[in-house]
C-alpha cells in the first residue's frame, strides 16, 4: 500500500514513511493510492469481532510495511479496557466504544472513555504506540509540532508523555479552551512536553504549524512531525469505530446507517467518508457545525470560504471553533476525481486567504452521502436539556451540536448514530448553564484545575515558534 499527496507533487510512500511527517512535502495531505474494499463476506466475518481484532482486520489492509505480528501487538496494547475505563454506568469497558440507545433508531457512539475524556484518545493512543515502534526500529527521534482547539492537545500529550525519542510542542489559543481542557494540558510536568499558548485563535495556531511544516529545510533539520488530523495515522485509526458502530446497531449487511459528526477540522467525518469509500454501508454522513459554519455553507452552496481569525467565533463548543478545516482537502481530492492539479489550484486560493466556488459539483454530493447543518449556543443548551430530560443522559456541548443536526436528518428506518465528542465534565460551565448542576467527573480527575501549570505565552509569529523549537532541542 502506497500513499500519495492530494497535490500530486510528492512521491508515493509507505505508511511508516509518512507516519511522522504530517503534511507531504508539496503541502498536500496523504491518502492511499486506492481504497481497499471490504466485501459482504468481509463484513460478515468482521461482525461480532472485539475492538482490537476489528482494528487489526481494517488497519492491516492499510498498513503493510509493519509485520502483521508487530501490528497486532501494537493494536492489542492500545485497545485495552483499562485504557478506556471511563464508561457510563452499565456499560462494558471491553467494548472500547460502546453504543448507547437513546430511542428507536437513535444512538450515541461513546468515544470518550479514554484518559483525556475525548474521542481523540481513540486515535492518539494508537499513534503514540506506532510512533514509539517506528522510532525504535529506525533509531530516530522526532519533534512533534501540533495545534489544538481543546482536545487534540491533551490526547496527544497523554499518549506521548514519557515516550522515548519524542518531544511534543503543542500550540493552543490562549484563554479559549475550557478550564478543564487547559488544566489537562498545562498541568503535565513531563520533560518532553512543551505547551505554548498563542495570543490568537485556533486557526492562527494551525497556520503556524503548517508554515513550519512547509519549510522543508527546517522540518528536515529539526525532525518535525505531526499529530494533528493532517496525520494519516490519526484518520485511519478513527475509521475503525465507524465499523464498530455500524455492527453494533445492525443485524445484517444489507442495512444502512447514518452518522452525525460534530465537525471542526473535518478529520472525524473524513474518517467516516473513508469508511464509506471502503464499502461500509453508510447512508448519510451528517456534518454538524457550530456558529463557525464554513463547512455547512459549503455543503449547501458549493462555496468554501474560510473566514480568518478575526471572524472566527469563540463558542461554548470550543473544539469546533475552526474556520479553516485542514482535512477538507482530502474529501475535495476525491470529489474532483483525484485530480491533484485541481486541488492545487483550489488551495492556492485558500492558502492566501481566499475562497473557492465549485457549485457545479454539488450534484455529486449525494454520491458521497454528505449533508450538513449548524447549531448555536441556544440550540446546544436546549439539546442538552432535552437529552437529560428525555433520555436521562448528559452530553457535552459538541455532542449536543451533533444530536441537534442529527434530528434534522433522521429517517424512520435508518439508524442514526451520533458520534460523542467528549464527556461533559470537560465543559462544566456550559453544563451548569444548561442543567443547573455540575456534571460528574472521574474521581481521578477531581481538582485537576488546581494543579500547577507550566506553559509559555507567544504571539502569532512563525519565526518565534521556530526559534523556540531550536532552543528547546538544543
N, C-alpha and C positions, 0 to 999 in steps of 0.2 A: 504494500500500500504506500503510494507516494502522495505528497501534499503539495498543492500549487497555490500561488498567490492570486487573490482576486484581481490584482492589477497586472498580472501576466509577465512581469519583467524579472522574476526571480526563478532560480532553478527549482525543479521538483525535488523534495527532500523526504526523508523518512520521519516517522513520528519522533524518535529520540532526537533527531537533528533540529526539529522545530520546537521541542518541548520547552526549552529555556528561553527562547528568544522573543516570543510575543509577536510583534509586527514582523512581516517579511522585509527584506532589505529595500524593496521598492515601495514600502509604505502600506502595502496591502495586508490582507488577513488570509491565513491559511485555511484551505478546505481540501478534503480528499479529491483526488482526480475523478473518481466516480464514487457514488454512494453504494456501499454493499446493500444487497437486497435480502430481506427476510421473507421467506415464502410462508404459505399457510402451514406447511409441515413444520417449519422452523418455529412459528408462533405456538403451535400445538406442543411442541417439545419444550418450549420455554415456559409455558403456562404452569404455574404452581411452583416454579423454582424459588428457592430462597434468594435474598437480595444479592449476596456475593456471587452466587452461581449465575444469576441472571446478568450481573455486571460483567462477569468473565465471558459469557456467551456473546455479549454485544461488543465489548471492548476488544476481544481477541480478533474480531473481524476488522478492526480499525487500527490495531497496534500489532504489527507482525515482525517488528525488529527487536522485541524483547522476548526471550524464550518463554514459551507457554507456562512452564512451571514457575518461573520467576514472576510473571504477570499475575498468575493465580495467587501466589503468596502475597504479593503487594495488595491485591484486592481483598483477600481474606483478612489481612492485617488492618485494612481500612474500615471495612463494613462489619464491625462487631457491635453487639448490643450494648456493651459497656461504653462505647464511644457516643452512642445516640440514645442516651438513657433518660433524657428529659421529656418523656412521653406524657400525654394527658392521662388522667385516671382511666383505668380499664383497658388501656392499650398495651400491646406487647412490644417491648423494645427490640425483640428479634426480627420484627417486621421491617425495621430501619425506617421505612416511610409508610406508616400505617394510614389507612383511609378512615375518614370519619363521615358517616352518613348523616346528612342534615335532614333530608326528606327524600321522597321518591325521586330517583334520578338526579339528585343534587348531592355532591360530595366535596369534602375538603381533603386534599392530599397533604398530610402533615409532614413537612420537610424541615422542621425547626427543632429537632430533638438533639442536635449536636452541641458541642461545647460552647459555642457562642450564640446559641438560640436562634440561628438564622439559616435559611436554605443554602447559603453559600458554603456551609460546612460540608454539604453533600459532595461537592466537587473539590473543595480546598484540601480536605483531609487526604484525598487520593493524590492530589497534585503534590502535596508535601512529601508523601512517601515515594512518588515517582521521581521527584527531584533528588531525594536522598539516594535512591537507587542509581540513577544515571550519573550523578556526580561521583559516587563511589566507584562505579565501573570505569569512568574516564579519568579519574584523578583531578577533576576540575573543581573550580569554585564559581559561585555566581553572586551577583548583587541584584536583588530583586527591587525594581522600582515600580510602585503601584499608586493608584489613586482610588479613593473611596468616598462614597457619599454616606457611608454609615456601616454597612455590614461586611463588605468585601475586606476591609482593612483588618478588622478583628479576626475574621475567619482565616485570613492568610497568616496573620501573626501567630495565632494559636496553632496553626498547622505547621509552621516553620520555626517556631521558637526553639532554640537549642539545637537545631539541625546543623550537622557539620557541613562546612563549606558554603553556608548560605548567610548573607546579610539581607535584611529587609528594610527598605526605605519607603515609608508609606505617607503619601500626601493626603490631607483631608481639609475640607473647608473650615476655617476657624469659626467656632461657636455656631455651627449649623447642623450638628448632629445632636441626638438626644443625649442627656446626661449619662444614661446607661451605656450607650454606644461609645461615647467619649471615654468613659472610665474603663471599659473593656480594653481599649487600645492603650491609652496613656498610662494605665497602671502597671503595664508589663515592664519588668526591670531586666529582662534578658539582654545580654550584651550584644546580641546580633539583631536587635530590633531598634529601629530609629523612626520615631513619629515626628512628622513635620506638619504643623498647622499653617495653612496658606490663607493669607488675607484675600479671600475671594469666594467663588462658588466652585462646585464640583467640576464644572466644565473647564475652569482655569487649571485645576489640578490635573485633569485628564490631558489638557493641551500641553502642559509641562512634560508629562510622561511621554507623550507622542513626540514632542520636539527632541527630547533626549534620545529616544529610540530611533529617530530618523537621522541622527548624527552617527553615521556608520563607524567613523573612526573612534569616537568616544565610546560608543556602545561596545566595540570590539576590545578596546584597550582596558575598559573597566568592567567587562563581562556583565553587561546589563541584561537582566532577564525580566520577565513579566508574569504577574499572577492575575491581572485583570481579565475580564472575559474576552479580551482580544486574544488571550492564550487558548489555543485549540484544546489543550488538555482540560481546561475548565468546561468547555462546551460539551465535549464528548462524555465527560462524567455525568453531566446533567441529562443527557439523552436517556440514561438508564431508568430514571424514575418515571418518565413518561410510559415506558413499557410496564413498569411495576404498577402504576396507577391504572393503566388500561386493563391488565389482567385481574386486578382486584375488583373491578366493578362489572366485568363481563363474564359470560359463560362459554362463549364460542367466538371464533374469529370472524364471523360474518357481521358481528355487531360493530358499530362505530361509536366513538365517544368524542366529546368536545372538551377542550381545556381552556380555562380562563387564567391569564397570566398577568399579574401586576408587572408593569414594564417601564423601565427607565433606560437602561443601556442596551436593551434588546437581546441580551445574552440568554436569559432564561427561555424566552419564547423562541429564540433561534434554535435552541436545542430541541424544542418541540417540532419546529419546521424540519430539522434534520431527521428526527424520528419518523415523521410522516413521509419524507422522501425515501426512507429506508424500508417502508412498507407497513408501518404501524397504522391500523385503520382509524385515523383521526378525521373527524368531520370538520369541525371548526377550531381554529386557534384564535382565541379572543384576546386581543391586545388591549389591556386596561391601563390607562394613563391617569395621572392626577392633573392638576392645573397646568402642568408643563406638558401640553398635549400635542407636541410636534408629531409624534407617531400617529395619533388619532387623526390629525389633519391630513397626513399623507394617505392613510388607508381610505379616507373619504374623498380626497380631492386629487391625489396623484402628485401633490406638491410637497417636497421635503424642504422645510425652512427652519433650520436651527436658529435660535433666537439670540444667542450670545449671552454673556454673563449678566449684563445689565437688565435683561428681560427674562431671566430665569427666576421663577417664584420660589421662595422658601416656604415650604408647606408642612402640614402635620404628617405627611408620608415622605419624609426627607430623603430616603434612599432612592426615591424616584424623581428627585429634583434635578433632572438632567435634560439638557436641550439638544445635545449632540450625541446620538446613540451609536456608539462605536461598532456594535455588531450588525447594525443595519446593512452595512456594506456586504456582508455575507449573503443576506437574502436578495439584495438587488443583483448581485452577481448571478444568482440562479434565475431571477426574474427576467434579466436581459439575455438569457440563453447562454450564460457563461462567456459573454463577450467582454474580455478584460479591457479592450480599448474603450468600450462604452463606459465601463466603471471608472477608468482613469479620467475620462472627460467629465463625468458627473462629479467626482470627488476633487477634481481640480478647482471646481467652483466652490464646493463645500469647504475645502481647506483654506480658502481665502475669505471665508465668512459669508459666502453666497448661498443660494438655494437652487434646486433644480425641479423641473416640472416634467413628469412622464405620464401625463394623463392618458395618452394612447394605450398604455399598458394596463390601465385599470381593469379592463375586461379580462385580464389574465389572473387577477387576484383570486377568483373562485377556484382556480386550478390548484391553488396553494392553501386554501382554507382560511385565509386571514379575514377577520373582521375586527372592528375596534370600537372603543367608547372611552369616555373620560369621566372623572369624578372630581368632586371638590370637597372642601372641608365639611360643609353641611351634609353632603351625601355620606361621607365616611362616618361622621358622628352618628347619623341616623342608622346606617347599616350596622354599626357596632351594637347599637341599642337593639335593633331588630333581631340580630343573631343571638344576642344574650337572652332576649325575652322569648323568642320562638324556638330556639334550639338548645338553650342553656349552654351556649358556647361563647367564650370570649375570644375575639380575634383582634389582631393588631390593625393599625391604620392602613397598611399597604394591602393586606389580605382583604380588608373591607372594600378597597377600591376594586379589587378583583371580583369580589362577590357582587358588588353593585352592578358592574358591567355584565357579569355572567348572567344575571337575571334578565337582562335585556335581550339576550340571545338564546335563552333556554328553550329547548324543544321537548315536547311531551315524551317522545320515545327514544331520545338520545341522552345518555348520561352526560351530565356536565360536571367536570372536576375542576375545582378552584385550587390553584397552587398556593399553599401557605408561604408567606414571606418570612415571618419571624414570630416568636412568641410575644404576647402583649406586654410582658414585663419590660421589654426594651423601650417602650413608649408610654411610660406611666402617666405623664401629664395629659396626653390625649385620652387615655382610658378613664382617668378621673373625670375629665370633662364630659365624656360620653355617659359614664355609668355611675359617677359619684363615689367610686371606691377604687382603691389600688388593686391592680391585678396581682395574682400570686406570682412568685418567682422561686426558682430552686433555692433551697436553703444555702447551698454552697456559694451563692452569688449575693447573699444579703450583705449590705454595707460596702459594695464594690465602689460606690461613688466617693466614699471617704478615704480610699486608699491613696497613698502618694502618687502623683502623676509626673511623668517625665516626657517632655516634648520640646521641640524648638519651633519658634514662630518665624515665618518667612513671607516676604512679598511675592506676588506673581512675577517671577523672574527666572527664566531658564538658566541664565548664567550662574545665578546663586545656587540653584539646586545642583548643577554640575560641580561647582566648587565644593559644596557640602559633601557630595559623594567622594570627591577626590580626597578631602581632608580626613574623612572617616576611614576610607580604605587605606590611606597612608598611615 
